[in-house]
Structure formats: structure tokens, C-alpha cells
Amino acid sequence: MRRYIKIFSTFARACLVRDMTFRVNFLLECLTSLGWMSMNLAFYLLIFSFTPEIGRGSGWSREPFFAFVATGLIINAIVQTLFMPSASELTEMVRTGGLDSVLVRPLDAQFLLSMHRFDFSSMANGLVGLGLLIWSVLCFPAAPPLIAWLLYPLLIVCGVAILYGLIIMLAAATILMGRNQSLYDFWFYITNFSRYPAEIYAGPWGDPLRSFCTFIIPILLVVNVPAGTLARPLSGEAWGMVVLTFAAAGISVGLSRVVFQAALARYRSASS
């Protein structure tokens, strides 16, 4: 384990040096991310100028909803920084044969393929999300209980683990198909559902979609449960969702490992 931590820190340091070598590009990427995020926040403020909450009777009034948005920014910033840059390179590695050199190294292939490249500019949104979270929680009518604060970082880790499992399974599809340029597109389509509270998915079309995105592809657990832990009282149903999130995180990581190893077993190198 110590060896992998040392390699991880070496990768992070090398990527940070690369980003700082091209400071103007790094700053432009940060500003682009912040601009996109600012437009989204302005859109949400516009919505709350017409309605007191998102979804009738959902309980997601302005401050709790901004805590929800902040949680999503933090989780996605971690994923976009640590995992997505490496996963996006996998298609080219499979096509050109770069994957062959990874597989002969005396290290775990999944570790190398998912954590060899970082994008530190993506952390800009995470820092803004942290500030937004602090502001929104301070505006709550009542402070969240201690148990909520203890669960919140653990649930953040679970949300990251669920998204990591999804990334690895998409990467496995890249290995099997040899070329998968739709990785980012499919990622956006799936994670787009997690940007809104689960309560808005209701009705004849919304209920099946909510069940599918909770129990089959647990994308609605990623942000809803940690944000709801801070914004709402921990009732019996809320505790059930907390337990489900922990279980979904473990299953997602475990299943992604099985799928990734199965994909590697079918890989025959670019030269075969």
C-alpha cells in the first residue's frame, strides 16, 4: 500500500508541475470552469425568484438546494481531477498499443490506467463548492446535528466511489470495443440525472426513472444522500438511503473490478 501511495503522489506532483509549466492555460481552464458554474448558479437564483422550493413539497428550498449543488460540485471536482483525465486517454492507448506497455509493468493495471493523469484545474469548482456549502449551511434555520457532519465526508467518499466504478466500467467498454469516443458523452448523459434532487422524478415517467437511477445505476445516490444528510433530519427512510449508499459504493467498486479484469482477459493487444 505504501508503494502505491508513493507512486500516486509522484503522479500528482508530475501533473502539477506540468500544469504550472503552462500557467496561462491552467488559469484559462479554471476560468472556463468557474464561468460555466457561475452561469448555472445564476440560473438557479433565477428559478428561486419565482418559486420557494424545487419540487412542490420536496423540502429543497434555496439554502438546502445550494447545499445540494455544492455537494455535487465537490464530488464532481474530485472525480474530474483524479479519474476522468486518465480514463479519457484510454481510448487512444488501446488504439495505439500504449495499453500493452501498461500491462507489462509490475503494478496493478487498473491503478495505473485510472490514476496516472490529474487535472488540477477541475479543483476550482470544488473550492467554490466548499465555500457555497459553508454559506448555505450557515443560512439553515437549524444547524445540522453532529452525526450528519460525521456521515457527510463518508458519503462524499461513497459518491466518488460510485462514480469511479462507473468510469472503470466505461473504460472496460473501451478495451472491449477498441475505440469508444462516446465515453464523455455517455458520462454526461448518466451523471446529468444526479444534478437534481431525486424528488423531482415523480409521476408515470419519473418514478420508473428514479427507481432505475437509484437501484440499477445508483447515480441518484451520489449527491442526494450526502446533501440530504445535512439538509434534512435523519429519519428512518433517510437512514435506509445512507445504508444503501454505502452498499452501492462497495458493489460499484467491486463490480467495476470484475468487469475491468474480464475486459483485460479479452484484450489481445493492438498488434494482434
C-alpha positions, -999 to +999 in steps of 0.1 A: +000+000+000+028+024+008+043+018-026+011+028-043+007+059-022+042+069-032+035+063-069+002+082-066+020+112-051+046+110-078+019+111-105+002+141-087+034+160-084+044+154-121+009+166-133+011+196-110+045+206-125+030+201-160+001+224-152+023+251-137+045+250-167+016+262-188+001+286-162-019+307-187-036+275-200-042+264-164-058+297-155-080+297-186-093+263-178-101+274-142-118+305-155-138+284-180-150+260-153-158+289-130-177+307-158-198+276-165-205+271-128-214+308-123-240+306-151-256+276-135-258+293-101-273+324-117-299+301-134-308+286-100-311+320-084-335+330-113-356+299-105-358+307-068-370+342-077-402+325-089-406+296-065-397+289-029-385+253-035-375+229-062-404+204-065-437+210-046-433+197-010-398+183-017-382+204+011-355+217-012-357+254-006-330+278-016-303+272+010-308+234+012-307+232-026-275+253-028-260+228-003-271+201-028-254+220-056-222+225-035-221+188-027-223+180-064-195+204-072-173+189-046-179+153-057-176+160-094-144+181-089-128+151-072-138+128-099-128+152-127-094+158-111-084+123-102-101+099-127-116+114-158-083+126-174-068+091-173-100+074-185-103+098-214-068+088-226-076+051-225-092+050-260-060+063-276-039+039-256-059+010-268-058+021-304-021+029-305-009+000-283+000+021-253-020-002-232+005-030-239+033-012-221+010-007-190+001-043-188+037-055-186+046-032-157+048-048-122+018-027-109-019-031-109-032-021-144-064-006-130-045+017-107-022+029-135-049+034-160-073+053-137-048+074-117-018+083-139-030+117-150-047+145-130-064+178-140-059+202-111-079+230-128-110+209-121-105+216-084-115+252-089-152+242-089-146+221-058-132+250-039-162+272-049-185+243-039-168+242-005-174+279+000-210+276-012-216+247+012-204+267+042-226+297+032-257+276+027-253+256+059-248+289+079-281+301+064-300+269+076-327+276+102-311+250+124-275+236+123-271+200+112-265+176+140-231+161+148-240+127+133-247+145+099-213+161+099-197+128+107-216+110+079-212+137+053-175+131+044-180+094+044-210+098+020-189+121-002-163+092-005-192+068-013-204+092-041-169+093-055-166+055-053-199+051-072-188+074-100-153+058-100-170+024-105-190+038-135-158+053-150-140+019-148-168+001-164-169+026-192-131+021-196-137-016-198-161-010-227-133+010-244-109-020-240-135-044-254-146-022-284-111-009-292-124+026-298-150+044-277-152+081-284-185+084-267-170+080-232-175+116-222-209+118-239-223+088-221-208+100-188-225+133-192-259+117-201-258+095-170-244+120-144-268+147-156-295+129-136-276+134-104-276+172-108-312+175-095-329+162-063-344+127-066-378+141-055-384+158-089-385+124-106-422+116-100-452+106-120-457+078-145-423+086-162-404+099-133-410+071-108-395+043-130-366+066-139-360+073-102-360+036-093-337+028-122-312+055-112-313+045-076-312+007-076-298-003-110-274+026-118-272+043-084-264+077-098-292+095-077-275+084-045-242+102-053-254+137-044-288+133-029-279+113+001-249+133+014-267+166+007-299+153+023-280+142+054-270+179+061-303+195+049-329+172+064-335+153+097-322+117+097-354+098+097-359+061+092-361+064+054-330+087+054-311+061+073-321+034+048-307+056+020-275+061+039-271+023+042-280+018+006-253+044-004-226+026+015-237-007-001-239+008-036-204+022-032-189-012-023-208-030-050-199-004-077-162-007-069-163-045-067-183-049-099-160-025-117-130-046-107-146-077-120-157-061-153-123-045-158-104-077-152-127-095-176-121-069-203-083-072-198-086-110-202-101-105-237-076-079-247-052-091-274-030-060-279-030-036-307-006-057-328-027-089-328 
